[in-house]
Amino acid sequence: MHQAKRCLLDWLGVTLAGSRDPAASVLVTVAAELGPEGDTTMLGTGRRAGLLPAVLANGFMAHVLDFDDT
């Protein structure tokens, strides 16, 4: 359980940091336009989108800085 908590915190930290990357900002804007009526949160942005665009944006933010799983 301890390792699972560490992994979750690692993912959350790199995702929130990645949300400030300029490339992530562009993708978040596009995702919000693709699914403007969605209710899925794009972490660290205060914005929502449809499920699939938000999942794409969140996944991108989690990997954009290349610090995940370290």
PDB file of N, CA, C, O and CB in Angstrom:
ATOM      1  N   MET A   1       0.830  -1.193   0.000  1.00  0.00           N
ATOM      2  CA  MET A   1       0.000   0.000   0.000  1.00  0.00           C
ATOM      3  C   MET A   1       0.874   1.257   0.000  1.00  0.00           C
ATOM      4  O   MET A   1       0.540   2.248  -0.648  1.00  0.00           O
ATOM      5  CB  MET A   1      -0.944  -0.002   1.215  1.00  0.00           C
ATOM      6  N   HIS A   2       1.982   1.213   0.721  1.00  0.00           N
ATOM      7  CA  HIS A   2       2.872   2.377   0.775  1.00  0.00           C
ATOM      8  C   HIS A   2       3.394   2.723  -0.625  1.00  0.00           C
ATOM      9  O   HIS A   2       3.426   3.893  -1.004  1.00  0.00           O
ATOM     10  CB  HIS A   2       4.057   2.110   1.736  1.00  0.00           C
ATOM     11  N   GLN A   3       3.799   1.710  -1.387  1.00  0.00           N
ATOM     12  CA  GLN A   3       4.325   1.952  -2.731  1.00  0.00           C
ATOM     13  C   GLN A   3       3.236   2.504  -3.652  1.00  0.00           C
ATOM     14  O   GLN A   3       3.509   3.361  -4.492  1.00  0.00           O
ATOM     15  CB  GLN A   3       4.911   0.657  -3.319  1.00  0.00           C
ATOM     16  N   ALA A   4       2.019   2.021  -3.498  1.00  0.00           N
ATOM     17  CA  ALA A   4       0.909   2.533  -4.312  1.00  0.00           C
ATOM     18  C   ALA A   4       0.683   4.015  -4.037  1.00  0.00           C
ATOM     19  O   ALA A   4       0.442   4.788  -4.964  1.00  0.00           O
ATOM     20  CB  ALA A   4      -0.384   1.737  -4.034  1.00  0.00           C
ATOM     21  N   LYS A   5       0.759   4.412  -2.782  1.00  0.00           N
ATOM     22  CA  LYS A   5       0.600   5.827  -2.427  1.00  0.00           C
ATOM     23  C   LYS A   5       1.724   6.660  -3.022  1.00  0.00           C
ATOM     24  O   LYS A   5       1.491   7.765  -3.512  1.00  0.00           O
ATOM     25  CB  LYS A   5       0.565   6.003  -0.900  1.00  0.00           C
ATOM     26  N   ARG A   6       2.939   6.134  -2.982  1.00  0.00           N
ATOM     27  CA  ARG A   6       4.080   6.854  -3.565  1.00  0.00           C
ATOM     28  C   ARG A   6       3.895   7.043  -5.066  1.00  0.00           C
ATOM     29  O   ARG A   6       4.155   8.122  -5.599  1.00  0.00           O
ATOM     30  CB  ARG A   6       5.395   6.100  -3.288  1.00  0.00           C
ATOM     31  N   CYS A   7       3.448   5.999  -5.740  1.00  0.00           N
ATOM     32  CA  CYS A   7       3.235   6.086  -7.191  1.00  0.00           C
ATOM     33  C   CYS A   7       2.141   7.095  -7.532  1.00  0.00           C
ATOM     34  O   CYS A   7       2.272   7.864  -8.484  1.00  0.00           O
ATOM     35  CB  CYS A   7       2.870   4.707  -7.762  1.00  0.00           C
ATOM     36  N   LEU A   8       1.075   7.089  -6.760  1.00  0.00           N
ATOM     37  CA  LEU A   8      -0.017   8.037  -6.995  1.00  0.00           C
ATOM     38  C   LEU A   8       0.452   9.475  -6.779  1.00  0.00           C
ATOM     39  O   LEU A   8       0.127  10.360  -7.571  1.00  0.00           O
ATOM     40  CB  LEU A   8      -1.208   7.726  -6.070  1.00  0.00           C
ATOM     41  N   LEU A   9       1.208   9.709  -5.720  1.00  0.00           N
ATOM     42  CA  LEU A   9       1.732  11.059  -5.466  1.00  0.00           C
ATOM     43  C   LEU A   9       2.720  11.486  -6.544  1.00  0.00           C
ATOM     44  O   LEU A   9       2.742  12.652  -6.938  1.00  0.00           O
ATOM     45  CB  LEU A   9       2.408  11.119  -4.092  1.00  0.00           C
ATOM     46  N   ASP A  10       3.541  10.548  -7.025  1.00  0.00           N
ATOM     47  CA  ASP A  10       4.482  10.845  -8.101  1.00  0.00           C
ATOM     48  C   ASP A  10       3.721  11.270  -9.354  1.00  0.00           C
ATOM     49  O   ASP A  10       4.051  12.275  -9.982  1.00  0.00           O
ATOM     50  CB  ASP A  10       5.379   9.621  -8.400  1.00  0.00           C
ATOM     51  N   TRP A  11       2.701  10.494  -9.707  1.00  0.00           N
ATOM     52  CA  TRP A  11       1.902  10.809 -10.892  1.00  0.00           C
ATOM     53  C   TRP A  11       1.229  12.170 -10.751  1.00  0.00           C
ATOM     54  O   TRP A  11       1.249  12.978 -11.679  1.00  0.00           O
ATOM     55  CB  TRP A  11       0.846   9.722 -11.132  1.00  0.00           C
ATOM     56  N   LEU A  12       0.637  12.417  -9.595  1.00  0.00           N
ATOM     57  CA  LEU A  12      -0.058  13.684  -9.380  1.00  0.00           C
ATOM     58  C   LEU A  12       0.915  14.858  -9.463  1.00  0.00           C
ATOM     59  O   LEU A  12       0.600  15.884 -10.065  1.00  0.00           O
ATOM     60  CB  LEU A  12      -0.771  13.681  -8.020  1.00  0.00           C
ATOM     61  N   GLY A  13       2.081  14.711  -8.866  1.00  0.00           N
ATOM     62  CA  GLY A  13       3.076  15.782  -8.889  1.00  0.00           C
ATOM     63  C   GLY A  13       3.555  16.116 -10.290  1.00  0.00           C
ATOM     64  O   GLY A  13       3.616  17.287 -10.663  1.00  0.00           O
ATOM     65  N   VAL A  14       3.898  15.088 -11.076  1.00  0.00           N
ATOM     66  CA  VAL A  14       4.386  15.371 -12.429  1.00  0.00           C
ATOM     67  C   VAL A  14       3.261  15.875 -13.330  1.00  0.00           C
ATOM     68  O   VAL A  14       3.509  16.650 -14.254  1.00  0.00           O
ATOM     69  CB  VAL A  14       5.022  14.117 -13.039  1.00  0.00           C
ATOM     70  N   THR A  15       2.030  15.442 -13.070  1.00  0.00           N
ATOM     71  CA  THR A  15       0.901  15.931 -13.863  1.00  0.00           C
ATOM     72  C   THR A  15       0.636  17.406 -13.580  1.00  0.00           C
ATOM     73  O   THR A  15       0.427  18.189 -14.506  1.00  0.00           O
ATOM     74  CB  THR A  15      -0.359  15.102 -13.572  1.00  0.00           C
ATOM     75  N   LEU A  16       0.643  17.782 -12.315  1.00  0.00           N
ATOM     76  CA  LEU A  16       0.426  19.193 -11.970  1.00  0.00           C
ATOM     77  C   LEU A  16       1.559  20.069 -12.492  1.00  0.00           C
ATOM     78  O   LEU A  16       1.313  21.170 -12.985  1.00  0.00           O
ATOM     79  CB  LEU A  16       0.297  19.360 -10.450  1.00  0.00           C
ATOM     80  N   ALA A  17       2.791  19.592 -12.390  1.00  0.00           N
ATOM     81  CA  ALA A  17       3.918  20.355 -12.938  1.00  0.00           C
ATOM     82  C   ALA A  17       3.802  20.450 -14.457  1.00  0.00           C
ATOM     83  O   ALA A  17       4.057  21.506 -15.035  1.00  0.00           O
ATOM     84  CB  ALA A  17       5.266  19.703 -12.542  1.00  0.00           C
ATOM     85  N   GLY A  18       3.424  19.364 -15.097  1.00  0.00           N
ATOM     86  CA  GLY A  18       3.269  19.351 -16.549  1.00  0.00           C
ATOM     87  C   GLY A  18       2.154  20.251 -17.043  1.00  0.00           C
ATOM     88  O   GLY A  18       2.176  20.701 -18.188  1.00  0.00           O
ATOM     89  N   SER A  19       1.180  20.514 -16.188  1.00  0.00           N
ATOM     90  CA  SER A  19       0.067  21.382 -16.592  1.00  0.00           C
ATOM     91  C   SER A  19       0.520  22.812 -16.837  1.00  0.00           C
ATOM     92  O   SER A  19      -0.209  23.591 -17.451  1.00  0.00           O
ATOM     93  CB  SER A  19      -1.024  21.367 -15.531  1.00  0.00           C
ATOM     94  N   ARG A  20       1.702  23.171 -16.374  1.00  0.00           N
ATOM     95  CA  ARG A  20       2.234  24.520 -16.568  1.00  0.00           C
ATOM     96  C   ARG A  20       3.140  24.634 -17.800  1.00  0.00           C
ATOM     97  O   ARG A  20       3.613  25.720 -18.133  1.00  0.00           O
ATOM     98  CB  ARG A  20       3.003  24.945 -15.336  1.00  0.00           C
ATOM     99  N   ASP A  21       3.370  23.519 -18.461  1.00  0.00           N
ATOM    100  CA  ASP A  21       4.205  23.520 -19.660  1.00  0.00           C
ATOM    101  C   ASP A  21       3.459  24.206 -20.814  1.00  0.00           C
ATOM    102  O   ASP A  21       2.256  23.997 -20.974  1.00  0.00           O
ATOM    103  CB  ASP A  21       4.604  22.067 -20.052  1.00  0.00           C
ATOM    104  N   PRO A  22       4.153  25.019 -21.614  1.00  0.00           N
ATOM    105  CA  PRO A  22       3.481  25.710 -22.724  1.00  0.00           C
ATOM    106  C   PRO A  22       2.788  24.763 -23.708  1.00  0.00           C
ATOM    107  O   PRO A  22       1.705  25.074 -24.203  1.00  0.00           O
ATOM    108  CB  PRO A  22       4.483  26.552 -23.472  1.00  0.00           C
ATOM    109  N   ALA A  23       3.397  23.624 -23.992  1.00  0.00           N
ATOM    110  CA  ALA A  23       2.766  22.671 -24.913  1.00  0.00           C
ATOM    111  C   ALA A  23       1.476  22.118 -24.322  1.00  0.00           C
ATOM    112  O   ALA A  23       0.508  21.885 -25.045  1.00  0.00           O
ATOM    113  CB  ALA A  23       3.731  21.518 -25.242  1.00  0.00           C
ATOM    114  N   ALA A  24       1.461  21.910 -23.017  1.00  0.00           N
ATOM    115  CA  ALA A  24       0.250  21.420 -22.355  1.00  0.00           C
ATOM    116  C   ALA A  24      -0.856  22.461 -22.429  1.00  0.00           C
ATOM    117  O   ALA A  24      -2.026  22.114 -22.587  1.00  0.00           O
ATOM    118  CB  ALA A  24       0.540  21.056 -20.888  1.00  0.00           C
ATOM    119  N   SER A  25      -0.497  23.722 -22.318  1.00  0.00           N
ATOM    120  CA  SER A  25      -1.504  24.788 -22.406  1.00  0.00           C
ATOM    121  C   SER A  25      -2.210  24.774 -23.752  1.00  0.00           C
ATOM    122  O   SER A  25      -3.421  24.978 -23.831  1.00  0.00           O
ATOM    123  CB  SER A  25      -0.857  26.156 -22.174  1.00  0.00           C
ATOM    124  N   VAL A  26      -1.448  24.532 -24.804  1.00  0.00           N
ATOM    125  CA  VAL A  26      -2.040  24.458 -26.143  1.00  0.00           C
ATOM    126  C   VAL A  26      -2.994  23.272 -26.225  1.00  0.00           C
ATOM    127  O   VAL A  26      -4.112  23.402 -26.723  1.00  0.00           O
ATOM    128  CB  VAL A  26      -0.938  24.342 -27.228  1.00  0.00           C
ATOM    129  N   LEU A  27      -2.552  22.119 -25.737  1.00  0.00           N
ATOM    130  CA  LEU A  27      -3.392  20.927 -25.803  1.00  0.00           C
ATOM    131  C   LEU A  27      -4.647  21.073 -24.946  1.00  0.00           C
ATOM    132  O   LEU A  27      -5.718  20.613 -25.342  1.00  0.00           O
ATOM    133  CB  LEU A  27      -2.600  19.703 -25.360  1.00  0.00           C
ATOM    134  N   VAL A  28      -4.533  21.697 -23.795  1.00  0.00           N
ATOM    135  CA  VAL A  28      -5.696  21.920 -22.928  1.00  0.00           C
ATOM    136  C   VAL A  28      -6.716  22.811 -23.635  1.00  0.00           C
ATOM    137  O   VAL A  28      -7.919  22.561 -23.556  1.00  0.00           O
ATOM    138  CB  VAL A  28      -5.263  22.559 -21.581  1.00  0.00           C
ATOM    139  N   THR A  29      -6.248  23.837 -24.317  1.00  0.00           N
ATOM    140  CA  THR A  29      -7.150  24.716 -25.062  1.00  0.00           C
ATOM    141  C   THR A  29      -7.874  23.948 -26.165  1.00  0.00           C
ATOM    142  O   THR A  29      -9.083  24.092 -26.340  1.00  0.00           O
ATOM    143  CB  THR A  29      -6.374  25.896 -25.664  1.00  0.00           C
ATOM    144  N   VAL A  30      -7.133  23.139 -26.899  1.00  0.00           N
ATOM    145  CA  VAL A  30      -7.741  22.334 -27.965  1.00  0.00           C
ATOM    146  C   VAL A  30      -8.733  21.331 -27.374  1.00  0.00           C
ATOM    147  O   VAL A  30      -9.829  21.154 -27.907  1.00  0.00           O
ATOM    148  CB  VAL A  30      -6.649  21.594 -28.780  1.00  0.00           C
ATOM    149  N   ALA A  31      -8.355  20.678 -26.281  1.00  0.00           N
ATOM    150  CA  ALA A  31      -9.240  19.694 -25.645  1.00  0.00           C
ATOM    151  C   ALA A  31     -10.536  20.344 -25.182  1.00  0.00           C
ATOM    152  O   ALA A  31     -11.613  19.766 -25.333  1.00  0.00           O
ATOM    153  CB  ALA A  31      -8.536  19.025 -24.456  1.00  0.00           C
ATOM    154  N   ALA A  32     -10.436  21.532 -24.622  1.00  0.00           N
ATOM    155  CA  ALA A  32     -11.635  22.243 -24.162  1.00  0.00           C
ATOM    156  C   ALA A  32     -12.542  22.604 -25.336  1.00  0.00           C
ATOM    157  O   ALA A  32     -13.765  22.611 -25.196  1.00  0.00           O
ATOM    158  CB  ALA A  32     -11.242  23.516 -23.389  1.00  0.00           C
ATOM    159  N   GLU A  33     -11.951  22.902 -26.487  1.00  0.00           N
ATOM    160  CA  GLU A  33     -12.751  23.220 -27.668  1.00  0.00           C
ATOM    161  C   GLU A  33     -13.378  21.970 -28.278  1.00  0.00           C
ATOM    162  O   GLU A  33     -14.468  22.040 -28.846  1.00  0.00           O
ATOM    163  CB  GLU A  33     -11.893  23.929 -28.708  1.00  0.00           C
ATOM    164  N   LEU A  34     -12.703  20.830 -28.168  1.00  0.00           N
ATOM    165  CA  LEU A  34     -13.232  19.580 -28.722  1.00  0.00           C
ATOM    166  C   LEU A  34     -14.405  19.040 -27.915  1.00  0.00           C
ATOM    167  O   LEU A  34     -15.321  18.431 -28.467  1.00  0.00           O
ATOM    168  CB  LEU A  34     -12.137  18.534 -28.785  1.00  0.00           C
ATOM    169  N   GLY A  35     -14.371  19.266 -26.612  1.00  0.00           N
ATOM    170  CA  GLY A  35     -15.428  18.741 -25.758  1.00  0.00           C
ATOM    171  C   GLY A  35     -15.885  19.755 -24.745  1.00  0.00           C
ATOM    172  O   GLY A  35     -15.770  19.514 -23.543  1.00  0.00           O
ATOM    173  N   PRO A  36     -16.410  20.907 -25.198  1.00  0.00           N
ATOM    174  CA  PRO A  36     -16.711  21.999 -24.272  1.00  0.00           C
ATOM    175  C   PRO A  36     -17.825  21.696 -23.271  1.00  0.00           C
ATOM    176  O   PRO A  36     -17.906  22.341 -22.226  1.00  0.00           O
ATOM    177  CB  PRO A  36     -17.080  23.209 -25.049  1.00  0.00           C
ATOM    178  N   GLU A  37     -18.677  20.732 -23.576  1.00  0.00           N
ATOM    179  CA  GLU A  37     -19.766  20.437 -22.654  1.00  0.00           C
ATOM    180  C   GLU A  37     -19.431  19.310 -21.696  1.00  0.00           C
ATOM    181  O   GLU A  37     -20.303  18.821 -20.979  1.00  0.00           O
ATOM    182  CB  GLU A  37     -21.007  20.091 -23.422  1.00  0.00           C
ATOM    183  N   GLY A  38     -18.186  18.900 -21.680  1.00  0.00           N
ATOM    184  CA  GLY A  38     -17.792  17.792 -20.826  1.00  0.00           C
ATOM    185  C   GLY A  38     -17.659  18.190 -19.371  1.00  0.00           C
ATOM    186  O   GLY A  38     -17.619  19.372 -19.029  1.00  0.00           O
ATOM    187  N   ASP A  39     -17.593  17.183 -18.529  1.00  0.00           N
ATOM    188  CA  ASP A  39     -17.454  17.454 -17.099  1.00  0.00           C
ATOM    189  C   ASP A  39     -16.229  16.756 -16.508  1.00  0.00           C
ATOM    190  O   ASP A  39     -16.167  16.524 -15.301  1.00  0.00           O
ATOM    191  CB  ASP A  39     -18.713  17.012 -16.356  1.00  0.00           C
ATOM    192  N   THR A  40     -15.256  16.422 -17.359  1.00  0.00           N
ATOM    193  CA  THR A  40     -14.040  15.767 -16.897  1.00  0.00           C
ATOM    194  C   THR A  40     -12.958  16.815 -16.669  1.00  0.00           C
ATOM    195  O   THR A  40     -12.676  17.629 -17.549  1.00  0.00           O
ATOM    196  CB  THR A  40     -13.566  14.698 -17.913  1.00  0.00           C
ATOM    197  N   THR A  41     -12.356  16.790 -15.489  1.00  0.00           N
ATOM    198  CA  THR A  41     -11.357  17.784 -15.107  1.00  0.00           C
ATOM    199  C   THR A  41     -10.025  17.537 -15.801  1.00  0.00           C
ATOM    200  O   THR A  41      -9.559  16.402 -15.901  1.00  0.00           O
ATOM    201  CB  THR A  41     -11.162  17.781 -13.600  1.00  0.00           C
ATOM    202  N   MET A  42      -9.428  18.614 -16.276  1.00  0.00           N
ATOM    203  CA  MET A  42      -8.046  18.571 -16.748  1.00  0.00           C
ATOM    204  C   MET A  42      -7.213  19.119 -15.594  1.00  0.00           C
ATOM    205  O   MET A  42      -7.251  20.314 -15.299  1.00  0.00           O
ATOM    206  CB  MET A  42      -7.835  19.410 -18.102  1.00  0.00           C
ATOM    207  N   LEU A  43      -6.474  18.247 -14.956  1.00  0.00           N
ATOM    208  CA  LEU A  43      -5.804  18.545 -13.693  1.00  0.00           C
ATOM    209  C   LEU A  43      -4.899  19.770 -13.777  1.00  0.00           C
ATOM    210  O   LEU A  43      -4.170  19.955 -14.752  1.00  0.00           O
ATOM    211  CB  LEU A  43      -4.996  17.354 -13.250  1.00  0.00           C
ATOM    212  N   GLY A  44      -4.958  20.585 -12.762  1.00  0.00           N
ATOM    213  CA  GLY A  44      -4.079  21.736 -12.645  1.00  0.00           C
ATOM    214  C   GLY A  44      -4.440  22.914 -13.523  1.00  0.00           C
ATOM    215  O   GLY A  44      -3.708  23.902 -13.564  1.00  0.00           O
ATOM    216  N   THR A  45      -5.559  22.826 -14.228  1.00  0.00           N
ATOM    217  CA  THR A  45      -5.905  23.889 -15.172  1.00  0.00           C
ATOM    218  C   THR A  45      -7.171  24.642 -14.792  1.00  0.00           C
ATOM    219  O   THR A  45      -7.378  25.768 -15.244  1.00  0.00           O
ATOM    220  CB  THR A  45      -6.067  23.314 -16.546  1.00  0.00           C
ATOM    221  N   GLY A  46      -8.012  24.041 -13.975  1.00  0.00           N
ATOM    222  CA  GLY A  46      -9.293  24.654 -13.658  1.00  0.00           C
ATOM    223  C   GLY A  46     -10.281  24.575 -14.806  1.00  0.00           C
ATOM    224  O   GLY A  46     -11.303  25.261 -14.794  1.00  0.00           O
ATOM    225  N   ARG A  47      -9.988  23.747 -15.793  1.00  0.00           N
ATOM    226  CA  ARG A  47     -10.857  23.623 -16.967  1.00  0.00           C
ATOM    227  C   ARG A  47     -11.394  22.203 -17.071  1.00  0.00           C
ATOM    228  O   ARG A  47     -10.842  21.264 -16.497  1.00  0.00           O
ATOM    229  CB  ARG A  47     -10.097  24.005 -18.257  1.00  0.00           C
ATOM    230  N   ARG A  48     -12.477  22.071 -17.813  1.00  0.00           N
ATOM    231  CA  ARG A  48     -13.104  20.771 -18.038  1.00  0.00           C
ATOM    232  C   ARG A  48     -13.294  20.562 -19.535  1.00  0.00           C
ATOM    233  O   ARG A  48     -13.332  21.509 -20.321  1.00  0.00           O
ATOM    234  CB  ARG A  48     -14.464  20.666 -17.288  1.00  0.00           C
ATOM    235  N   ALA A  49     -13.412  19.299 -19.897  1.00  0.00           N
ATOM    236  CA  ALA A  49     -13.651  18.944 -21.298  1.00  0.00           C
ATOM    237  C   ALA A  49     -14.401  17.623 -21.323  1.00  0.00           C
ATOM    238  O   ALA A  49     -14.683  17.035 -20.279  1.00  0.00           O
ATOM    239  CB  ALA A  49     -12.309  18.847 -22.109  1.00  0.00           C
ATOM    240  N   GLY A  50     -14.719  17.165 -22.519  1.00  0.00           N
ATOM    241  CA  GLY A  50     -15.301  15.841 -22.672  1.00  0.00           C
ATOM    242  C   GLY A  50     -14.308  14.786 -22.212  1.00  0.00           C
ATOM    243  O   GLY A  50     -13.119  15.071 -22.066  1.00  0.00           O
ATOM    244  N   LEU A  51     -14.786  13.575 -21.985  1.00  0.00           N
ATOM    245  CA  LEU A  51     -13.950  12.517 -21.424  1.00  0.00           C
ATOM    246  C   LEU A  51     -12.683  12.267 -22.234  1.00  0.00           C
ATOM    247  O   LEU A  51     -11.583  12.352 -21.688  1.00  0.00           O
ATOM    248  CB  LEU A  51     -14.741  11.242 -21.328  1.00  0.00           C
ATOM    249  N   LEU A  52     -12.811  11.963 -23.517  1.00  0.00           N
ATOM    250  CA  LEU A  52     -11.630  11.607 -24.304  1.00  0.00           C
ATOM    251  C   LEU A  52     -10.633  12.757 -24.460  1.00  0.00           C
ATOM    252  O   LEU A  52      -9.436  12.527 -24.286  1.00  0.00           O
ATOM    253  CB  LEU A  52     -12.058  11.134 -25.665  1.00  0.00           C
ATOM    254  N   PRO A  53     -11.064  13.984 -24.779  1.00  0.00           N
ATOM    255  CA  PRO A  53     -10.089  15.073 -24.842  1.00  0.00           C
ATOM    256  C   PRO A  53      -9.407  15.339 -23.497  1.00  0.00           C
ATOM    257  O   PRO A  53      -8.217  15.654 -23.462  1.00  0.00           O
ATOM    258  CB  PRO A  53     -10.767  16.336 -25.323  1.00  0.00           C
ATOM    259  N   ALA A  54     -10.145  15.216 -22.399  1.00  0.00           N
ATOM    260  CA  ALA A  54      -9.550  15.447 -21.077  1.00  0.00           C
ATOM    261  C   ALA A  54      -8.555  14.354 -20.721  1.00  0.00           C
ATOM    262  O   ALA A  54      -7.511  14.632 -20.132  1.00  0.00           O
ATOM    263  CB  ALA A  54     -10.641  15.526 -20.006  1.00  0.00           C
ATOM    264  N   VAL A  55      -8.870  13.116 -21.074  1.00  0.00           N
ATOM    265  CA  VAL A  55      -7.932  12.015 -20.829  1.00  0.00           C
ATOM    266  C   VAL A  55      -6.648  12.239 -21.620  1.00  0.00           C
ATOM    267  O   VAL A  55      -5.553  12.029 -21.099  1.00  0.00           O
ATOM    268  CB  VAL A  55      -8.569  10.651 -21.208  1.00  0.00           C
ATOM    269  N   LEU A  56      -6.775  12.662 -22.865  1.00  0.00           N
ATOM    270  CA  LEU A  56      -5.594  12.957 -23.680  1.00  0.00           C
ATOM    271  C   LEU A  56      -4.756  14.057 -23.034  1.00  0.00           C
ATOM    272  O   LEU A  56      -3.536  13.927 -22.924  1.00  0.00           O
ATOM    273  CB  LEU A  56      -6.011  13.373 -25.104  1.00  0.00           C
ATOM    274  N   ALA A  57      -5.405  15.134 -22.610  1.00  0.00           N
ATOM    275  CA  ALA A  57      -4.682  16.250 -21.991  1.00  0.00           C
ATOM    276  C   ALA A  57      -4.016  15.821 -20.688  1.00  0.00           C
ATOM    277  O   ALA A  57      -2.853  16.152 -20.455  1.00  0.00           O
ATOM    278  CB  ALA A  57      -5.633  17.425 -21.729  1.00  0.00           C
ATOM    279  N   ASN A  58      -4.734  15.087 -19.834  1.00  0.00           N
ATOM    280  CA  ASN A  58      -4.152  14.642 -18.564  1.00  0.00           C
ATOM    281  C   ASN A  58      -2.977  13.695 -18.794  1.00  0.00           C
ATOM    282  O   ASN A  58      -1.963  13.789 -18.103  1.00  0.00           O
ATOM    283  CB  ASN A  58      -5.218  13.953 -17.703  1.00  0.00           C
ATOM    284  N   GLY A  59      -3.106  12.787 -19.753  1.00  0.00           N
ATOM    285  CA  GLY A  59      -2.003  11.879 -20.065  1.00  0.00           C
ATOM    286  C   GLY A  59      -0.791  12.624 -20.596  1.00  0.00           C
ATOM    287  O   GLY A  59       0.345  12.309 -20.241  1.00  0.00           O
ATOM    288  N   PHE A  60      -1.034  13.611 -21.446  1.00  0.00           N
ATOM    289  CA  PHE A  60       0.065  14.410 -21.978  1.00  0.00           C
ATOM    290  C   PHE A  60       0.780  15.154 -20.858  1.00  0.00           C
ATOM    291  O   PHE A  60       2.009  15.171 -20.799  1.00  0.00           O
ATOM    292  CB  PHE A  60      -0.449  15.401 -23.030  1.00  0.00           C
ATOM    293  N   MET A  61       0.004  15.768 -19.971  1.00  0.00           N
ATOM    294  CA  MET A  61       0.608  16.527 -18.868  1.00  0.00           C
ATOM    295  C   MET A  61       1.416  15.624 -17.943  1.00  0.00           C
ATOM    296  O   MET A  61       2.415  16.058 -17.370  1.00  0.00           O
ATOM    297  CB  MET A  61      -0.475  17.253 -18.067  1.00  0.00           C
ATOM    298  N   ALA A  62       0.992  14.379 -17.794  1.00  0.00           N
ATOM    299  CA  ALA A  62       1.703  13.445 -16.918  1.00  0.00           C
ATOM    300  C   ALA A  62       3.064  13.057 -17.485  1.00  0.00           C
ATOM    301  O   ALA A  62       3.955  12.661 -16.734  1.00  0.00           O
ATOM    302  CB  ALA A  62       0.865  12.195 -16.694  1.00  0.00           C
ATOM    303  N   HIS A  63       3.234  13.168 -18.808  1.00  0.00           N
ATOM    304  CA  HIS A  63       4.474  12.707 -19.432  1.00  0.00           C
ATOM    305  C   HIS A  63       5.316  13.814 -20.063  1.00  0.00           C
ATOM    306  O   HIS A  63       6.458  13.562 -20.447  1.00  0.00           O
ATOM    307  CB  HIS A  63       4.151  11.697 -20.471  1.00  0.00           C
ATOM    308  N   VAL A  64       4.790  15.018 -20.178  1.00  0.00           N
ATOM    309  CA  VAL A  64       5.471  16.070 -20.931  1.00  0.00           C
ATOM    310  C   VAL A  64       6.833  16.438 -20.341  1.00  0.00           C
ATOM    311  O   VAL A  64       7.750  16.761 -21.097  1.00  0.00           O
ATOM    312  CB  VAL A  64       4.597  17.301 -20.988  1.00  0.00           C
ATOM    313  N   LEU A  65       6.992  16.401 -19.040  1.00  0.00           N
ATOM    314  CA  LEU A  65       8.270  16.772 -18.426  1.00  0.00           C
ATOM    315  C   LEU A  65       9.228  15.597 -18.307  1.00  0.00           C
ATOM    316  O   LEU A  65      10.389  15.781 -17.939  1.00  0.00           O
ATOM    317  CB  LEU A  65       8.031  17.364 -17.058  1.00  0.00           C
ATOM    318  N   ASP A  66       8.761  14.401 -18.613  1.00  0.00           N
ATOM    319  CA  ASP A  66       9.568  13.180 -18.584  1.00  0.00           C
ATOM    320  C   ASP A  66      10.186  12.910 -17.211  1.00  0.00           C
ATOM    321  O   ASP A  66      11.312  12.424 -17.114  1.00  0.00           O
ATOM    322  CB  ASP A  66      10.666  13.268 -19.623  1.00  0.00           C
ATOM    323  N   PHE A  67       9.432  13.232 -16.145  1.00  0.00           N
ATOM    324  CA  PHE A  67       9.872  12.932 -14.783  1.00  0.00           C
ATOM    325  C   PHE A  67       9.058  11.819 -14.147  1.00  0.00           C
ATOM    326  O   PHE A  67       9.293  11.470 -12.990  1.00  0.00           O
ATOM    327  CB  PHE A  67       9.790  14.172 -13.927  1.00  0.00           C
ATOM    328  N   ASP A  68       8.109  11.257 -14.877  1.00  0.00           N
ATOM    329  CA  ASP A  68       7.260  10.232 -14.285  1.00  0.00           C
ATOM    330  C   ASP A  68       8.056   8.951 -14.028  1.00  0.00           C
ATOM    331  O   ASP A  68       8.998   8.632 -14.752  1.00  0.00           O
ATOM    332  CB  ASP A  68       6.059   9.940 -15.197  1.00  0.00           C
ATOM    333  N   ASP A  69       7.660   8.236 -12.993  1.00  0.00           N
ATOM    334  CA  ASP A  69       8.268   6.960 -12.600  1.00  0.00           C
ATOM    335  C   ASP A  69       9.748   7.074 -12.264  1.00  0.00           C
ATOM    336  O   ASP A  69      10.522   6.160 -12.548  1.00  0.00           O
ATOM    337  CB  ASP A  69       8.090   5.954 -13.700  1.00  0.00           C
ATOM    338  N   THR A  70      10.142   8.177 -11.668  1.00  0.00           N
ATOM    339  CA  THR A  70      11.545   8.312 -11.260  1.00  0.00           C
ATOM    340  C   THR A  70      11.670   8.301  -9.758  1.00  0.00           C
ATOM    341  O   THR A  70      12.778   8.405  -9.230  1.00  0.00           O
ATOM    342  CB  THR A  70      12.153   9.593 -11.823  1.00  0.00           C
TER     343      THR A  70
END
